[in-house]
C-alpha cells in the first residue's frame, strides 16, 4: 500500500512538472524562460525513467538512460543559451519573435 502511494505521488508530481514546463513554453516569448521550461519538463522525464526502472527492477538500466538524457539536456541548454546570448547582443532583448529577423 505504501509503495502505491509513493508511485502515485511520483506520477502526479511528474505530470505537474511536465504541465508546468509546457505552460512555460507556451505562455512566454522570453528565451531564458523557455530554456527553464524545457529543463523542468526534462527533469520530469528523468523522474519517470527512474520510476519505471524502480517498478521493473532495472534501476541500473534506468540510471544509464537518465545519465544519457542529462547529457543531452545539458547540450540542448548550452546551445539554447548561446542562441539567447547572441539574440540579446543583436537586438537588446531575448524575445523569440526577433529570431524571424535573423538572416544566414
Secondary structure, DSSP 8 states (H G I E B T S, - for coil): -HHHHHHHHHHHHHHHHHHHHHHHHHH--BHHHHHHHHHHHHHHHHHHHHHHHHHHT-HHHHHHHHHHHHHHHHHHHHHHHHHHHHHHHHHSS-BGGGGGG---
